[in-house]
């Protein structure tokens, strides 16, 4: 049985992101996966990296103490699925804060002679399911930071065997049919994931 950590980052239960999140969780559970459904907003995860946490960032013996339960969940995962909207060409603060506070030295990477070495290689599958308010062209012209972070930085610390980045662009003008089509695509991708 595959263990998946699904990180969901949207505050509104009626959002399209919530529908995508529900689709991901439902499909993986139907496949018999063990799903750790982590709704960061509902769980009250604080995205703020405190001064004390930053000062102790490189102290591997204690840097995980403030977020130990989240570190344990990440370390148990064999698959990681991120479900989030892109806001202002970036992640919602709660997800960015999760990366800042949980993807720590000794957790997601090791520093060896100043070089980052991957430490989440037990995560064999990585996926992102997201929406952009603007077009793909606008995201491209802005450098598409979320795509790069997932497909480069998060990919680097995991080195997964399978990686998917599923995005619905131009969400601000998406029709019901386009949203339904994307939900169907997400369902199919999670069936094959």
C-alpha positions in Angstrom: 0.0 0.0 0.0 1.4 3.4 -1.0 1.3 6.1 1.7 0.6 9.6 0.3 0.8 12.9 2.0 -1.7 15.3 0.4 -0.9 18.9 1.3 -3.9 21.2 0.6 -3.6 25.0 0.8 -6.8 26.9 0.3 -8.9 28.5 3.1 -12.3 28.1 1.4 -14.2 24.8 1.4 -16.4 26.0 -1.5 -13.4 26.7 -3.8 -12.5 24.9 -6.9 -9.2 24.1 -5.2 -11.2 22.3 -2.6 -13.0 20.3 -5.3 -9.6 19.3 -6.8 -8.4 18.4 -3.3 -11.4 16.2 -2.8 -10.9 14.5 -6.2 -7.3 13.7 -5.4 -8.0 12.2 -2.0 -11.0 10.2 -3.2 -9.2 8.7 -6.2 -6.1 7.8 -4.2 -8.2 6.2 -1.5 -10.2 4.2 -4.1 -6.9 2.9 -5.3 -6.3 1.5 -1.8 -3.6 4.1 -0.9 -3.2 5.2 2.7 -3.8 9.0 2.5 -2.6 11.5 5.1 -4.9 14.4 4.2 -3.2 17.5 5.5 -5.5 20.6 5.1 -3.0 23.2 6.2 -5.6 25.9 6.8 -8.0 23.6 8.6 -5.2 22.3 10.8 -4.2 25.8 11.7 -0.6 25.4 10.5 1.3 28.6 11.1 3.4 29.6 8.1 5.5 32.0 10.1 9.2 31.1 10.5 10.0 32.7 13.9 13.3 34.4 14.7 14.0 31.5 17.1 13.3 28.9 14.4 15.5 30.8 11.9 18.4 31.0 14.4 18.2 27.3 15.1 17.6 26.4 11.4 20.8 24.5 11.0 20.7 22.8 14.4 19.6 19.4 13.2 19.2 18.0 16.8 16.4 20.5 17.5 15.3 22.4 14.4 12.3 20.0 13.9 10.9 20.5 17.5 8.3 23.2 16.6 7.0 21.2 13.6 7.8 17.6 14.7 4.4 16.2 13.8 4.6 17.6 10.3 8.1 16.3 9.8 7.0 12.8 10.9 4.1 12.9 8.4 6.5 14.0 5.6 9.0 11.3 6.5 6.3 8.5 6.4 5.2 9.5 2.9 6.0 7.6 -0.2 4.1 10.1 -2.4 3.6 13.8 -2.0 0.7 15.6 -3.7 0.4 19.4 -3.4 -3.0 20.9 -4.1 -3.0 24.7 -4.2 -4.0 27.8 -6.2 -1.4 30.1 -7.6 -1.8 33.6 -6.1 0.3 36.6 -7.2 2.5 34.1 -9.1 3.3 32.3 -5.9 2.1 29.8 -3.4 -0.5 30.6 -0.7 1.4 31.7 2.4 0.5 28.6 4.3 2.1 26.3 1.8 5.2 28.6 1.4 5.5 28.6 5.2 5.3 24.8 5.2 8.3 24.6 2.9 10.1 27.2 5.1 9.4 25.5 8.4 9.3 21.8 7.5 11.7 21.3 4.6 14.6 21.7 7.0 18.3 20.6 7.0 18.3 17.0 8.1 14.7 16.6 6.9 14.4 17.4 3.2 18.0 17.9 2.5 21.5 17.6 4.0 24.2 20.2 3.6 27.5 18.6 2.6 30.4 21.0 2.0 27.8 23.7 1.2 25.9 21.6 -1.3 22.3 20.5 -0.9 21.9 16.7 -1.0 18.4 15.2 -1.3 17.0 13.6 1.9 13.4 12.8 0.9 14.2 10.0 -1.5 11.6 7.7 0.1 9.1 9.9 -1.8 8.9 8.0 -5.0 6.0 10.1 -6.5 5.5 13.8 -6.6 2.5 15.7 -8.0 1.1 19.3 -8.0 -2.5 20.1 -8.8 -3.0 23.8 -9.2 -4.9 26.7 -10.8 -3.7 30.0 -12.1 -5.9 33.1 -12.4 -4.0 34.2 -15.5 -3.0 32.5 -18.8 0.0 30.2 -19.2 1.7 33.0 -21.2 1.4 35.4 -18.3 2.7 32.8 -15.9 5.6 32.1 -18.4 6.4 35.8 -18.7 6.5 36.0 -14.9 8.9 33.1 -14.7 6.2 30.7 -13.3 7.9 30.4 -9.8 5.5 27.8 -8.4 6.2 25.4 -11.3 9.9 25.9 -10.9 9.8 25.4 -7.2 7.9 22.1 -7.5 9.7 20.7 -10.6 13.2 21.8 -9.6 13.6 22.5 -5.9 11.0 20.0 -4.4 11.9 17.5 -7.1 15.6 17.8 -6.2 15.1 16.9 -2.6 12.9 14.0 -3.4 14.3 12.6 -6.7 10.9 10.9 -7.4 10.5 8.2 -10.0 7.3 9.9 -11.2 6.5 13.6 -11.3 3.3 15.4 -12.5 2.5 19.1 -12.6 -1.2 19.6 -13.4 -2.3 23.1 -14.0 -5.5 24.8 -15.1 -4.5 28.2 -16.4 -6.8 31.2 -16.9 -9.0 30.2 -14.0 -10.5 33.7 -13.9 -12.3 33.0 -17.2 -12.7 29.2 -17.0 -16.1 27.8 -17.9 -18.0 25.1 -16.1 -17.0 22.7 -18.9 -13.3 23.6 -18.6 -13.3 23.1 -14.8 -15.2 19.8 -15.2 -12.6 18.7 -17.8 -9.7 19.6 -15.5 -11.4 17.7 -12.6 -11.6 14.7 -14.9 -8.0 15.0 -16.0 -6.9 15.1 -12.3 -9.0 12.0 -11.6 -7.3 10.2 -14.5 -3.9 11.3 -13.6 -4.3 10.2 -10.0 -5.6 6.8 -11.3 -2.3 6.4 -13.1 -0.1 8.1 -10.5 
